[in-house]
Amino acid sequence: MRSDPYQERARALAVEAGLDPDARIERLGQKSMPTWCTFRDAARKEHMARETAAASAEIAMIAPQASEFQNSPLKIFGEHDDATVAQMRNCMAVGNVVAGVICADGHLGYAQPVGGVIAYEKQISISGVGFDIGCGNMAVRLDTPFSAIEGRVGEIIRDVQKVISFGVGRTNDERVEHELFDDSDAWRESDMGEYRQKAVTQLGTVGSGNHYVDLMRDEAGYVWIGVHFGSRGLGHTSATRYLKAAGGKDGMNVPPAVIDEDSELGRRYIAAMELAGRYSYAGREWVIERVRKIIGGAVTDMVHNHHNYAWRENHGGRDLWVVRKGATPAFPGQRGFVGGSMGDDAVIIEGVDSEQSKASLYSTVHGAGRLFGRKEAKRRFDRKTMDAWLQDRGVTLIGADLDESPMAYRRLPEVIAHHAGTVKVLHTLRPFAVVMAGDGEFDPYKD
């Protein structure tokens, strides 16, 4: 087991406070822990502050930002730690930045906060879109009442686990035919032709981490299927290749890799991003359809969005590239599916028009947002407590580990409330079954 990188400093802080760092603290519903762990967050914040300052100094050495793009407005929804806001400000200090947003589910991410939105003029950020290009959510409502399948939920989700490939490096056992694979121009323009055959075998695989298949029911008792995943190895390979070509770095507090839209590199990256986006849509649609066949019934409604992507949009009369990393587009009348943590209610939302909406670049949350990182969640929580929480909610679970514990996340209604006046909730969906990758799976295709 790897040592905790913050332990030494946290222990020192405990001693400075006159406490025994090894004394045990009992906590209701959680594991007991040594006193030094209560200082771990302070130690982490010190570390992130140093990293942010170092990144800021590195950014200052980059070609100066044109005066018209300096100090562009940053709209912040909800409350965030200093490191998240500092990371966002560092991102906004590079390139033709017109405006930025941090959504209420935001937290530190690779190079740009998850929940962070930045609008660029004639530029796009490779690191802003991130490694899981086209990651997103799709949900469909069936004409099937929950009461009609309540007695066979266990059978249904076992079939879902058998048919859908969860985890890392998995391939789809069922050959998927899709017109995307015959679009030779798209593969050539993106320079991703060599990955086409591998992409064929991976289409329809879900992966691990916080990627899932959820079965839910709405207020009227009808069944919904929800999925969350992205472009798998195709997007990760594309992002890695173009990040390297742009001279960018992989890491948390690093300068963003911003490129011109009309450069050779920019044109190829945009083509690769669009290809990965189409691939993500195709994969989610395939998984939804396979799960629908298992359940039975017909689709009566569908909501589908990316939340790791860049779109050409017009804001304030200006054509801009809007890079959303873990943020859902929410233009007036546009609907989105936003999942809570594992076992929590999800929602179907719709964007509304308001001054707040304009300031948000018509963007909203993509989930509940993490309170604790994956390693911290495994330290804090235990399986017994997590299983009891899910049982109390009436949720049947296959797979998942403590890093996805509901206690590691914010509560979705509180997060959505911070965006009041920009979106409205159309449906609240209560999950009754969740399927995720199993314990111990690690996904290299970063979210």
Secondary structure per residue as TSV (DSSP state, phi and psi in degrees):
chain	resnum	aa	ss	phi	psi
A	1	M	-	360.0	132.0
A	2	R	-	-69.9	144.0
A	3	S	-	-72.1	154.5
A	4	D	-	-75.2	121.7
A	5	P	T	-66.1	-17.5
A	6	Y	T	-103.2	0.0
A	7	Q	H	-63.2	-46.4
A	8	E	H	-58.6	-47.6
A	9	R	H	-69.2	-38.4
A	10	A	H	-63.4	-39.8
A	11	R	H	-63.6	-41.2
A	12	A	H	-63.7	-39.7
A	13	L	H	-65.1	-36.7
A	14	A	H	-64.7	-44.0
A	15	V	H	-62.3	-42.6
A	16	E	H	-60.2	-28.8
A	17	A	T	-85.8	1.7
A	18	G	T	79.3	25.6
A	19	L	-	-115.4	153.6
A	20	D	-	-79.6	113.9
A	21	P	T	-63.1	-19.9
A	22	D	T	-98.8	-2.6
A	23	A	-	-63.7	139.1
A	24	R	E	-86.0	142.0
A	25	I	E	-116.5	122.8
A	26	E	E	-85.1	139.2
A	27	R	E	-135.2	133.1
A	28	L	T	-64.8	123.2
A	29	G	T	76.3	6.1
A	30	Q	E	-137.9	166.3
A	31	K	E	-65.3	149.4
A	32	S	E	-68.8	158.3
A	33	M	E	-147.9	157.5
A	34	P	E	-71.0	152.7
A	35	T	G	-55.5	-34.8
A	36	W	G	-60.6	-25.8
A	37	C	G	-63.6	-26.7
A	38	T	G	-70.7	-14.7
A	39	F	G	-101.6	2.1
A	40	R	H	-65.2	-39.9
A	41	D	H	-64.3	-39.0
A	42	A	H	-64.4	-40.0
A	43	A	H	-65.0	-40.6
A	44	R	H	-63.7	-42.7
A	45	K	H	-63.7	-38.6
A	46	E	H	-59.6	-44.9
A	47	H	H	-63.3	-46.0
A	48	M	H	-66.4	-34.2
A	49	A	H	-63.0	-41.0
A	50	R	H	-65.2	-42.4
A	51	E	H	-64.2	-42.0
A	52	T	H	-63.3	-42.1
A	53	A	H	-63.2	-40.2
A	54	A	H	-65.2	-41.0
A	55	A	H	-64.7	-39.7
A	56	S	H	-61.6	-41.1
A	57	A	H	-65.7	-38.5
A	58	E	H	-66.6	-41.3
A	59	I	H	-63.1	-34.8
A	60	A	H	-63.8	-21.3
A	61	M	T	-85.8	-13.2
A	62	I	S	-73.2	161.4
A	63	A	S	-49.0	132.3
A	64	P	-	-56.8	143.9
A	65	Q	-	-73.7	135.2
A	66	A	-	-57.2	144.7
A	67	S	G	-57.4	-34.9
A	68	E	G	-68.1	-16.4
A	69	F	G	-106.5	-0.9
A	70	Q	T	-77.6	145.8
A	71	N	T	55.1	38.7
A	72	S	-	-67.3	151.5
A	73	P	-	-64.3	139.6
A	74	L	E	-120.4	116.7
A	75	K	E	-96.5	125.5
A	76	I	E	-116.5	122.6
A	77	F	-	-101.9	133.3
A	78	G	S	79.5	-169.2
A	79	E	-	-113.5	137.9
A	80	H	-	-139.1	153.7
A	81	D	-	-72.8	160.5
A	82	D	H	-58.9	-34.7
A	83	A	H	-64.4	-38.1
A	84	T	H	-65.6	-45.9
A	85	V	H	-65.5	-40.6
A	86	A	H	-64.9	-39.5
A	87	Q	H	-61.3	-41.0
A	88	M	H	-65.7	-42.8
A	89	R	H	-64.9	-35.7
A	90	N	H	-61.8	-42.7
A	91	C	H	-60.4	-41.4
A	92	M	T	-76.7	-1.8
A	93	A	T	-92.5	5.3
A	94	V	S	-125.5	127.9
A	95	G	S	87.6	-172.4
A	96	N	S	-84.6	66.6
A	97	V	E	-83.6	125.7
A	98	V	E	-99.5	-35.7
A	99	A	E	-166.3	160.5
A	100	G	E	-141.4	159.0
A	101	V	E	-143.5	140.1
A	102	I	E	-116.0	118.7
A	103	C	E	-77.8	164.5
A	104	A	E	-67.6	-16.3
A	105	D	E	-95.8	14.2
A	106	G	E	-68.1	152.4
A	107	H	E	-162.9	170.6
A	108	L	-	-54.4	141.1
A	109	G	-	-137.6	-176.8
A	110	Y	S	-73.3	107.7
A	111	A	S	70.9	-30.8
A	112	Q	S	-140.5	140.6
A	113	P	-	-58.9	142.5
A	114	V	E	-67.4	133.9
A	115	G	E	88.9	5.4
A	116	G	E	-96.7	138.2
A	117	V	E	-128.8	129.9
A	118	I	E	-133.3	131.9
A	119	A	E	-101.0	126.3
A	120	Y	E	-115.8	148.5
A	121	E	S	-99.0	116.2
A	122	K	S	62.1	19.0
A	123	Q	E	-139.0	165.2
A	124	I	E	-144.2	147.6
A	125	S	E	-106.6	115.5
A	126	I	H	-64.7	-45.4
A	127	S	H	-71.4	-25.4
A	128	G	H	-66.8	-44.7
A	129	V	H	-65.2	-38.5
A	130	G	-	89.9	-173.5
A	131	F	S	-80.4	-35.2
A	132	D	S	-94.2	70.3
A	133	I	T	-57.6	132.0
A	134	G	T	76.9	11.4
A	135	C	-	-58.6	141.0
A	136	G	E	-171.9	-175.9
A	137	N	E	-121.2	143.1
A	138	M	E	-136.0	138.7
A	139	A	E	-139.3	141.1
A	140	V	E	-130.5	146.1
A	141	R	E	-99.5	137.3
A	142	L	E	-102.1	162.6
A	143	D	E	-85.3	17.4
A	144	T	E	-97.0	120.8
A	145	P	E	-71.8	146.4
A	146	F	H	-58.1	-35.1
A	147	S	H	-60.7	-25.3
A	148	A	H	-77.2	-20.2
A	149	I	H	-121.1	1.7
A	150	E	G	-55.0	-34.5
A	151	G	G	-78.8	-9.9
A	152	R	G	-126.0	27.5
A	153	V	H	-59.8	-44.6
A	154	G	H	-59.8	-42.9
A	155	E	H	-63.7	-42.3
A	156	I	H	-62.3	-48.5
A	157	I	H	-74.2	-25.9
A	158	R	H	-66.4	-37.6
A	159	D	H	-66.9	-39.2
A	160	V	H	-60.7	-44.2
A	161	Q	H	-62.4	-35.9
A	162	K	H	-71.7	-39.6
A	163	V	H	-83.5	-38.0
A	164	I	S	-96.8	135.5
A	165	S	-	-89.3	116.4
A	166	F	B	-107.7	149.7
A	167	G	S	112.3	-163.6
A	168	V	S	-106.8	141.8
A	169	G	S	64.7	17.5
A	170	R	-	-82.0	156.1
A	171	T	-	-125.7	158.4
A	172	N	-	-85.2	120.4
A	173	D	S	-68.5	-20.8
A	174	E	S	-99.6	118.0
A	175	R	-	-59.4	128.3
A	176	V	-	-108.0	120.4
A	177	E	-	-93.7	131.5
A	178	H	-	-152.5	142.0
A	179	E	G	-60.9	-23.1
A	180	L	G	-56.9	-35.9
A	181	F	G	-75.3	-12.8
A	182	D	G	-98.3	-0.4
A	183	D	-	-85.9	81.3
A	184	S	H	-60.6	-35.0
A	185	D	H	-61.3	-43.3
A	186	A	H	-64.2	-42.0
A	187	W	H	-69.0	-36.1
A	188	R	H	-71.4	-46.5
A	189	E	H	-65.9	-29.0
A	190	S	T	-86.2	-10.1
A	191	D	T	61.2	33.4
A	192	M	-	-115.4	17.0
A	193	G	G	-56.6	-35.2
A	194	E	G	-67.3	-16.4
A	195	Y	G	-95.3	-1.5
A	196	R	H	-59.7	-45.9
A	197	Q	H	-64.9	-39.6
A	198	K	H	-66.0	-37.5
A	199	A	H	-63.4	-35.7
A	200	V	H	-58.9	-45.2
A	201	T	H	-74.0	-23.5
A	202	Q	H	-91.9	-11.8
A	203	L	T	-62.0	128.8
A	204	G	T	91.8	5.3
A	205	T	-	-93.3	145.5
A	206	V	-	-97.1	-33.2
A	207	G	B	86.1	-163.3
A	208	S	S	-126.9	-146.9
A	209	G	T	64.6	-130.9
A	210	N	T	-96.5	23.1
A	211	H	-	-88.1	141.9
A	212	Y	E	-154.5	167.5
A	213	V	E	-120.7	122.9
A	214	D	E	-113.8	141.0
A	215	L	E	-112.1	128.2
A	216	M	E	-136.7	167.6
A	217	R	E	-132.4	147.1
A	218	D	-	-96.8	-173.3
A	219	E	T	-61.1	-29.7
A	220	A	T	-89.0	-1.4
A	221	G	S	90.2	8.0
A	222	Y	E	-86.8	149.9
A	223	V	E	-80.7	136.2
A	224	W	E	-119.7	146.7
A	225	I	E	-111.2	129.5
A	226	G	E	-126.2	141.5
A	227	V	E	-134.1	154.0
A	228	H	E	-142.1	110.7
A	229	F	E	-172.5	177.4
A	230	G	-	-129.0	-136.6
A	231	S	-	-93.4	6.9
A	232	R	H	55.2	-140.2
A	233	G	H	-65.9	-28.5
A	234	L	H	-61.7	-49.2
A	235	G	H	-67.0	-41.4
A	236	H	H	-63.8	-43.1
A	237	T	H	-66.4	-41.2
A	238	S	H	-61.5	-49.0
A	239	A	H	-61.4	-44.4
A	240	T	H	-61.1	-45.0
A	241	R	H	-63.2	-48.5
A	242	Y	H	-77.4	-28.7
A	243	L	H	-62.6	-44.1
A	244	K	H	-65.1	-42.5
A	245	A	H	-63.0	-30.3
A	246	A	T	-85.9	-1.2
A	247	G	T	77.5	18.5
A	248	G	-	-82.3	171.6
A	249	K	-	-120.2	150.8
A	250	D	-	-97.3	124.0
A	251	G	S	165.6	177.8
A	252	M	S	-78.4	-69.4
A	253	N	S	-97.2	82.0
A	254	V	S	-132.7	155.9
A	255	P	-	-61.8	141.8
A	256	P	-	-67.9	146.6
A	257	A	-	-92.2	95.8
A	258	V	E	-104.0	130.5
A	259	I	E	-128.2	156.3
A	260	D	E	-76.9	139.1
A	261	E	T	-65.8	-30.2
A	262	D	T	-98.1	10.5
A	263	S	S	-83.0	163.3
A	264	E	H	-59.4	-44.2
A	265	L	H	-63.8	-42.1
A	266	G	H	-61.9	-44.9
A	267	R	H	-63.7	-41.3
A	268	R	H	-69.7	-39.8
A	269	Y	H	-65.0	-44.4
A	270	I	H	-60.1	-40.4
A	271	A	H	-63.0	-39.9
A	272	A	H	-68.0	-40.3
A	273	M	H	-63.1	-45.1
A	274	E	H	-65.0	-37.4
A	275	L	H	-63.5	-46.5
A	276	A	H	-63.3	-35.1
A	277	G	H	-64.3	-43.5
A	278	R	H	-64.3	-39.0
A	279	Y	H	-63.4	-40.8
A	280	S	H	-62.5	-46.0
A	281	Y	H	-58.9	-44.9
A	282	A	H	-63.2	-41.0
A	283	G	H	-64.9	-45.4
A	284	R	H	-65.8	-39.0
A	285	E	H	-63.9	-38.6
A	286	W	H	-65.6	-45.8
A	287	V	H	-63.1	-45.6
A	288	I	H	-56.6	-44.5
A	289	E	H	-66.9	-39.0
A	290	R	H	-65.8	-39.2
A	291	V	H	-68.7	-38.3
A	292	R	H	-59.7	-40.9
A	293	K	H	-63.3	-35.8
A	294	I	H	-66.8	-42.6
A	295	I	H	-77.1	-41.0
A	296	G	-	94.3	169.8
A	297	G	-	94.5	172.5
A	298	A	-	-115.4	153.1
A	299	V	E	-78.6	128.8
A	300	T	E	-114.3	-10.1
A	301	D	E	-159.9	152.1
A	302	M	E	-147.9	136.3
A	303	V	E	-131.2	131.9
A	304	H	E	-149.7	124.6
A	305	N	E	-147.2	146.2
A	306	H	E	-78.7	158.4
A	307	H	S	-136.1	4.9
A	308	N	E	-124.8	92.5
A	309	Y	E	-170.2	170.5
A	310	A	E	-127.5	133.4
A	311	W	E	-120.5	145.1
A	312	R	E	-82.7	117.6
A	313	E	E	-138.4	159.1
A	314	N	E	-107.2	122.4
A	315	H	E	-130.1	122.4
A	316	G	T	60.8	31.4
A	317	G	T	81.6	5.9
A	318	R	E	-114.4	135.5
A	319	D	E	-81.1	121.5
A	320	L	E	-134.3	156.6
A	321	W	E	-92.3	120.0
A	322	V	E	-105.6	112.8
A	323	V	E	-96.0	115.9
A	324	R	E	-111.4	120.6
A	325	K	E	-112.7	103.8
A	326	G	S	68.0	43.5
A	327	A	-	-144.7	139.6
A	328	T	E	-97.4	130.3
A	329	P	E	-61.4	138.9
A	330	A	-	-145.5	60.9
A	331	F	-	-70.6	159.0
A	332	P	B	-52.9	124.7
A	333	G	T	85.5	-10.5
A	334	Q	-	-83.4	131.5
A	335	R	E	-99.0	156.0
A	336	G	E	-145.4	152.7
A	337	F	E	-105.6	120.8
A	338	V	E	-121.5	117.6
A	339	G	-	-86.5	148.9
A	340	G	-	-87.0	-162.9
A	341	S	S	-72.8	171.5
A	342	M	T	-53.5	117.9
A	343	G	T	91.1	-12.4
A	344	D	S	-82.9	160.1
A	345	D	-	-61.5	146.6
A	346	A	E	-110.2	171.8
A	347	V	E	-139.5	151.8
A	348	I	E	-103.4	120.6
A	349	I	E	-114.3	165.4
A	350	E	E	-139.2	134.2
A	351	G	E	-70.3	146.3
A	352	V	-	-123.8	161.9
A	353	D	-	-94.5	129.2
A	354	S	S	-165.9	168.8
A	355	E	H	-63.4	-36.9
A	356	Q	H	-62.5	-38.9
A	357	S	H	-63.4	-43.2
A	358	K	H	-62.0	-42.1
A	359	A	H	-65.4	-26.5
A	360	S	T	-82.6	2.3
A	361	L	T	55.5	35.3
A	362	Y	S	49.3	54.9
A	363	S	E	-132.3	150.9
A	364	T	E	-146.1	-174.4
A	365	V	-	-66.3	160.7
A	366	H	S	-114.4	-6.3
A	367	G	S	-173.9	-164.0
A	368	A	S	-79.4	-29.7
A	369	G	-	89.4	134.7
A	370	R	B	-75.8	143.1
A	371	L	S	-98.0	-30.7
A	372	F	S	-131.6	141.3
A	373	G	-	-64.7	169.9
A	374	R	H	-61.2	-46.0
A	375	K	H	-66.8	-39.5
A	376	E	H	-65.1	-38.6
A	377	A	H	-62.4	-40.8
A	378	K	H	-66.9	-30.0
A	379	R	H	-73.6	-38.0
A	380	R	H	-82.2	-36.6
A	381	F	-	-114.4	161.0
A	382	D	-	-125.1	158.5
A	383	R	H	-65.0	-36.9
A	384	K	H	-59.6	-45.5
A	385	T	H	-66.0	-41.9
A	386	M	H	-62.7	-45.7
A	387	D	H	-63.6	-37.5
A	388	A	H	-65.4	-39.5
A	389	W	H	-60.8	-46.0
A	390	L	H	-67.9	-39.7
A	391	Q	H	-62.9	-40.4
A	392	D	H	-63.4	-29.9
A	393	R	H	-86.5	-5.8
A	394	G	T	75.4	30.6
A	395	V	-	-105.7	126.5
A	396	T	E	-91.7	127.6
A	397	L	E	-119.5	136.6
A	398	I	E	-121.6	126.4
A	399	G	S	87.4	-159.6
A	400	A	-	75.0	159.4
A	401	D	-	-136.3	178.6
A	402	L	G	-63.9	-21.9
A	403	D	G	-64.9	-17.7
A	404	E	G	-104.9	14.4
A	405	S	-	-55.0	137.1
A	406	P	G	-56.5	-28.2
A	407	M	G	-70.0	-14.2
A	408	A	G	-84.9	-1.5
A	409	Y	B	-119.4	159.5
A	410	R	-	-69.4	168.2
A	411	R	-	-91.0	130.1
A	412	L	H	-59.4	-43.0
A	413	P	H	-58.4	-36.2
A	414	E	H	-68.0	-36.8
A	415	V	H	-68.3	-46.7
A	416	I	H	-60.9	-35.7
A	417	A	H	-60.0	-31.2
A	418	H	T	-66.4	-19.7
A	419	H	T	-103.1	20.0
A	420	A	B	-55.6	138.1
A	421	G	T	89.9	-6.8
A	422	T	T	-114.9	-25.9
A	423	V	E	-140.9	158.7
A	424	K	E	-128.1	148.1
A	425	V	E	-88.0	122.3
A	426	L	E	-92.1	-39.1
A	427	H	E	-141.5	143.0
A	428	T	E	-108.9	124.6
A	429	L	E	-110.9	122.2
A	430	R	E	-98.0	120.8
A	431	P	E	-73.2	146.8
A	432	F	E	-124.1	-10.2
A	433	A	E	-153.7	139.7
A	434	V	E	-134.0	132.6
A	435	V	E	-123.7	126.0
A	436	M	-	-138.0	174.0
A	437	A	-	-63.6	154.6
A	438	G	-	-77.3	175.3
A	439	D	T	-54.5	132.2
A	440	G	T	88.8	-4.2
A	441	E	-	-73.9	136.1
A	442	F	-	-121.4	133.4
A	443	D	-	-106.7	116.7
A	444	P	S	-74.3	-14.9
A	445	Y	S	-85.7	84.2
A	446	K	-	-59.8	142.8
A	447	D	-	-81.2	360.0
